[in-house]
Amino acid sequence: MNDYPESFSKPRSILITGCSSGIGASAAHILRGRDWRVFPAARRQEDVDRLTDLGFEAIRLDYEDGASISAAADKVLQRTDGKLEAVFNNGAYAVPGALEDIPAKAMRALFEANFIGWHELTARLIPAMRTNGRGRIVQCSSVLGFVALKYRGAYTASKFALEAYSDTLRQELKGSGIHVSLIEPGPIDTRFTENALANFDRWIGAEGLQSSVHRETYEKRRVRMEAGEPGPFKLPPEAVVKKLVHALEAKRPKARYHVTVPTTFMAVAKRVLPTSLLDRLCVWAADNEE
């Protein structure tokens, strides 16, 4: 793709969060190969050190730690002389389970990591992009950012919030030269399910499992989650990065990018089906996930 705006500096610079593995790690490597100056961020220091050993200008950033967000933003802006071209907000987690079983404390922590921290980082970078008259803000959302599936309510709520946030931000930044795009993946082959299972154990655990009316469903779901939730529609992280490249390098980036067949199918279903039929489809999808 050779249509990147000529006004952008060379080398082009981007801050990518959630780079310990999966989509973030893939994005960091691919974009470095496309002549981007990549600042990969990770929550754990050992992952930052590993990325540094690979030759990256890695930084620590934990969306649940406001001090780390401020320090990361300041460091990247300092190193780029205030001319950071783009940010890819990535890295979120799920707390699976019925909403009635999820503690309020778990919901607060999840929203801090999946939404509030994203806002805090983005808001700190926008003034520099305004000054430069250009920028790209790309948000990694989900098919669950526009359709809801049972037992995924906490994660879905955070992604619905992100979609509304990004739509509003796109309108508010119109004419500034700053573009906002959402990438909406379906099933991607990452450690997301493994991490979700650990969060279930942390926040609901054996005691919550025993007392829940959803116990039987949880036990069945656990078997599937421990198997990695295989299915014919799961794609590698590079499928997301392909859309990211367009969002970053196209002269006219899209507001939304669908990734995987389930995302495309659900987007059509949401437009054409009445709520009652969409609910039935979503219940079926949750019960027969492939």
C-alpha positions as CSV (number, residue, x, y, z in Angstrom):
1,M,0.0,0.0,0.0
2,N,1.6,3.3,-1.1
3,D,-1.1,5.8,-0.4
4,Y,0.1,6.9,3.1
5,P,-0.3,10.7,3.4
6,E,2.9,12.4,2.3
7,S,2.5,15.0,5.2
8,F,3.3,12.3,7.8
9,S,6.8,12.2,9.0
10,K,9.3,9.5,8.2
11,P,9.8,7.2,9.9
12,R,6.2,7.0,10.9
13,S,5.6,6.4,14.6
14,I,3.0,4.4,16.5
15,L,2.3,3.4,20.1
16,I,0.8,-0.1,20.3
17,T,-0.6,-1.4,23.6
18,G,-1.1,-5.0,24.7
19,C,2.1,-6.3,22.9
20,S,3.0,-9.2,25.2
21,S,1.4,-11.6,22.7
22,G,-1.4,-12.0,20.2
23,I,-2.6,-9.1,18.1
24,G,-0.3,-6.5,19.7
25,A,2.8,-8.6,19.2
26,S,2.0,-9.4,15.6
27,A,1.2,-5.7,14.9
28,A,4.5,-4.6,16.4
29,H,6.5,-6.9,14.2
30,I,4.6,-6.3,11.0
31,L,4.6,-2.6,11.3
32,R,8.3,-2.5,12.1
33,G,8.7,-4.3,8.8
34,R,6.7,-1.6,7.0
35,D,9.1,1.1,8.2
36,W,7.2,2.2,11.2
37,R,8.9,3.3,14.4
38,V,7.1,1.1,16.8
39,F,6.7,1.7,20.5
40,P,5.2,-1.5,21.8
41,A,3.7,-1.4,25.3
42,A,3.0,-4.2,27.8
43,R,1.7,-4.5,31.3
44,R,4.4,-6.7,32.8
45,Q,8.0,-5.6,33.0
46,E,9.3,-9.0,31.9
47,D,7.4,-8.6,28.6
48,V,8.8,-5.1,28.2
49,D,12.3,-6.4,28.7
50,R,11.7,-9.2,26.2
51,L,10.5,-6.7,23.6
52,T,13.5,-4.5,24.3
53,D,15.8,-7.5,23.7
54,L,14.1,-7.8,20.3
55,G,15.2,-4.3,19.4
56,F,11.9,-2.5,20.1
57,E,11.6,0.8,22.0
58,A,9.3,-0.9,24.5
59,I,7.6,0.7,27.4
60,R,5.5,-0.4,30.3
61,L,1.8,0.6,30.2
62,D,-0.9,-0.9,32.4
63,Y,-4.4,0.4,31.6
64,E,-5.4,-0.1,35.2
65,D,-2.5,2.1,36.4
66,G,-3.0,5.8,35.7
67,A,0.6,6.6,36.6
68,S,1.9,4.1,34.0
69,I,-0.4,5.6,31.3
70,S,0.9,9.1,32.0
71,A,4.5,8.0,32.0
72,A,4.2,6.0,28.8
73,A,2.5,8.8,27.0
74,D,5.0,11.4,28.1
75,K,7.9,9.1,27.2
76,V,6.6,8.4,23.7
77,L,5.9,12.1,23.0
78,Q,9.3,13.0,24.2
79,R,11.0,10.5,22.0
80,T,9.1,11.5,18.9
81,D,9.5,15.2,19.7
82,G,5.7,15.4,20.0
83,K,5.1,14.0,16.6
84,L,3.5,10.6,17.3
85,E,1.5,9.6,14.2
86,A,-0.7,6.9,15.6
87,V,-1.9,4.9,18.6
88,F,-3.4,1.4,18.4
89,N,-5.4,0.7,21.6
90,N,-5.3,-3.0,22.0
91,G,-5.2,-5.4,24.9
92,A,-8.4,-6.2,26.9
93,Y,-9.7,-9.1,28.9
94,A,-12.9,-10.8,29.7
95,V,-14.5,-11.9,32.9
96,P,-16.9,-14.7,31.7
97,G,-20.0,-15.5,33.5
98,A,-23.6,-14.5,34.0
99,L,-23.9,-10.8,34.9
100,E,-25.7,-11.7,38.2
101,D,-22.6,-13.6,39.3
102,I,-20.0,-11.0,38.5
103,P,-18.9,-8.9,41.5
104,A,-19.1,-5.1,41.1
105,K,-15.4,-5.0,41.9
106,A,-14.6,-7.2,38.9
107,M,-16.7,-5.0,36.7
108,R,-14.9,-1.9,37.8
109,A,-11.5,-3.5,37.2
110,L,-12.5,-4.7,33.7
111,F,-13.9,-1.3,32.7
112,E,-10.7,0.3,34.0
113,A,-8.6,-2.0,31.8
114,N,-10.9,-2.2,28.7
115,F,-12.3,1.4,28.6
116,I,-11.2,4.0,31.1
117,G,-7.5,3.4,30.6
118,W,-8.0,3.6,26.8
119,H,-9.7,7.0,27.2
120,E,-7.0,8.2,29.6
121,L,-4.2,7.3,27.1
122,T,-6.0,8.6,24.0
123,A,-6.9,11.9,25.7
124,R,-3.3,12.5,26.6
125,L,-2.2,12.0,23.0
126,I,-4.8,14.0,21.1
127,P,-3.4,17.4,21.9
128,A,-0.1,16.6,20.2
129,M,-1.9,15.2,17.2
130,R,-4.0,18.4,17.0
131,T,-0.9,20.4,17.1
132,N,0.5,18.4,14.2
133,G,-2.8,18.5,12.3
134,R,-2.8,14.8,11.7
135,G,-3.0,11.4,13.5
136,R,-4.6,8.0,13.5
137,I,-6.4,6.5,16.5
138,V,-7.3,2.8,16.0
139,Q,-9.3,0.9,18.5
140,C,-9.4,-2.9,18.8
141,S,-13.1,-3.6,19.5
142,S,-14.9,-6.8,18.8
143,V,-18.0,-8.4,17.2
144,L,-19.2,-8.1,20.8
145,G,-19.0,-4.4,20.4
146,F,-22.3,-4.4,18.5
147,V,-24.0,-7.7,19.4
148,A,-24.4,-9.2,22.9
149,L,-24.0,-12.9,23.8
150,K,-24.9,-14.4,27.1
151,Y,-22.2,-15.1,29.6
152,R,-20.0,-12.5,28.0
153,G,-21.8,-9.5,29.4
154,A,-19.0,-7.7,31.2
155,Y,-16.7,-7.8,28.2
156,T,-19.5,-6.9,25.8
157,A,-20.6,-3.9,27.9
158,S,-17.0,-2.5,27.8
159,K,-16.8,-3.0,24.0
160,F,-20.3,-1.4,23.5
161,A,-18.9,1.6,25.5
162,L,-15.8,1.7,23.3
163,E,-17.9,1.7,20.2
164,A,-20.0,4.7,21.4
165,Y,-16.8,6.5,22.6
166,S,-15.1,6.0,19.3
167,D,-18.1,7.1,17.2
168,T,-18.4,10.3,19.3
169,L,-14.6,11.0,19.1
170,R,-14.7,10.6,15.4
171,Q,-17.4,13.3,15.1
172,E,-15.6,15.6,17.5
173,L,-12.3,15.3,15.6
174,K,-13.8,15.9,12.2
175,G,-11.7,18.4,10.3
176,S,-8.7,18.1,12.7
177,G,-6.8,15.6,10.4
178,I,-7.1,13.0,13.1
179,H,-8.9,9.8,12.0
180,V,-10.6,7.3,14.3
181,S,-11.2,3.7,13.3
182,L,-12.6,0.6,15.0
183,I,-11.5,-2.9,14.2
184,E,-14.1,-5.5,15.1
185,P,-12.6,-9.0,15.2
186,G,-14.5,-12.2,15.8
187,P,-12.6,-15.3,17.0
188,I,-8.9,-14.8,16.8
189,D,-6.2,-17.3,17.8
190,T,-4.7,-15.6,20.9
191,R,-4.4,-16.3,24.6
192,F,-7.7,-14.4,25.2
193,T,-9.7,-17.6,26.2
194,E,-6.9,-18.8,28.5
195,N,-6.8,-15.4,30.2
196,A,-10.6,-15.3,30.5
197,L,-10.7,-18.7,32.2
198,A,-8.1,-17.4,34.7
199,N,-10.3,-14.4,35.4
200,F,-13.4,-16.6,35.9
201,D,-11.4,-18.5,38.6
202,R,-10.3,-15.2,40.2
203,W,-13.6,-13.4,40.4
204,I,-16.2,-16.2,40.6
205,G,-14.1,-19.2,41.6
206,A,-15.2,-22.5,43.1
207,E,-17.4,-20.9,45.8
208,G,-19.3,-18.9,43.2
209,L,-19.6,-21.8,40.9
210,Q,-21.2,-24.0,43.6
211,S,-23.8,-21.4,44.5
212,S,-24.7,-20.2,41.0
213,V,-27.8,-21.3,39.2
214,H,-25.6,-21.3,36.1
215,R,-23.3,-24.0,37.5
216,E,-24.1,-26.6,34.9
217,T,-23.5,-24.2,32.0
218,Y,-20.2,-23.0,33.5
219,E,-18.9,-26.6,33.8
220,K,-19.7,-27.2,30.1
221,R,-18.2,-23.9,29.1
222,R,-15.0,-24.7,31.0
223,V,-14.4,-27.9,29.1
224,R,-14.6,-25.9,25.8
225,M,-12.5,-23.1,27.1
226,E,-9.8,-25.4,28.3
227,A,-9.7,-26.9,24.8
228,G,-9.1,-23.4,23.4
229,E,-12.6,-22.9,21.9
230,P,-11.6,-24.3,18.5
231,G,-13.7,-23.5,15.5
232,P,-13.5,-23.2,11.7
233,F,-13.8,-19.4,11.7
234,K,-10.9,-18.6,14.0
235,L,-8.2,-16.6,12.3
236,P,-4.6,-15.7,13.3
237,P,-3.7,-12.3,14.7
238,E,-2.3,-11.3,11.3
239,A,-5.9,-11.0,10.0
240,V,-6.5,-8.1,12.4
241,V,-3.1,-6.5,11.5
242,K,-4.0,-6.5,7.9
243,K,-7.0,-4.2,8.7
244,L,-4.8,-2.2,11.0
245,V,-2.4,-1.5,8.2
246,H,-5.2,0.0,6.1
247,A,-6.5,2.0,9.0
248,L,-3.1,3.5,9.4
249,E,-1.8,3.9,5.9
250,A,-4.9,4.6,3.7
251,K,-5.6,8.1,2.7
252,R,-9.2,7.5,3.6
253,P,-9.4,5.0,6.5
254,K,-12.7,3.3,7.2
255,A,-14.7,4.0,10.4
256,R,-15.1,0.2,10.9
257,Y,-13.2,-2.9,9.8
258,H,-14.8,-6.3,10.2
259,V,-12.5,-9.3,10.7
260,T,-13.8,-13.0,10.5
261,V,-17.0,-14.4,9.0
262,P,-18.9,-14.2,12.3
263,T,-18.4,-10.5,12.5
264,T,-19.6,-9.9,9.0
265,F,-22.6,-12.2,9.4
266,M,-23.6,-10.6,12.7
267,A,-23.3,-7.1,11.3
268,V,-25.8,-8.0,8.6
269,A,-28.1,-9.8,11.1
270,K,-28.1,-6.7,13.4
271,R,-29.2,-4.5,10.5
272,V,-32.0,-6.8,9.1
273,L,-33.4,-8.8,12.0
274,P,-35.9,-7.6,14.6
275,T,-34.7,-7.7,18.2
276,S,-36.6,-10.8,19.1
277,L,-35.0,-12.8,16.2
278,L,-31.6,-11.3,16.8
279,D,-31.8,-12.4,20.5
280,R,-32.7,-16.0,19.3
281,L,-29.7,-16.0,16.9
282,C,-27.4,-14.7,19.6
283,V,-28.6,-17.3,22.1
284,W,-28.1,-20.0,19.5
285,A,-24.6,-18.7,18.7
286,A,-23.6,-18.7,22.4
287,D,-24.9,-22.3,22.8
288,N,-23.4,-23.6,19.6
289,E,-20.2,-21.6,19.2
290,E,-17.9,-23.0,16.6
